[in-house]
């Protein structure tokens, strides 16, 4: 999954560069992706993900990786995150 957050599905957006003379040229806004290891409290192990910085703030706000995955939509998760979500549901 290139240039896409594995937990929220956040990807590139398109827009314009606007010059002083109001000339518009196409550009892409890429998400701020970070390679991080997130720790699961229930399983007691870490998992590597490519996650947007805004998603990291959301994970902290919700209360950790386990709580975030419990509320996350299945269609937005990557296959590895979906596998972890099912593993967490089985563990509880």
C-alpha positions, 0 to 999 in steps of 0.5 A: 500500500503505497502512500496510504495510511494503513489504519484510516485509508488516508491517501493523496489528494489533488489540488492546484498551485496558485501563483501570484498571477492566479495561474493554476497548475496541478499538484498532489498533497501527500499524507504525512506518513510515518513508519511506526511500531504500535504496541497492543496491550491485549496481545502484549506485542508490537506491530509495524504500520505505515501510519499518517501523523494525524492517525497517531494523534487519533490513536492516542485520543481514543486510548490506544491501538486496541480501542482504535481497531475496535471502532475502525471500519473494516473497509478502510483497514489494510489486510495486516491491520484487519488480521490484527483486528480479528486477532484482538477480537478473538483474544477478548 
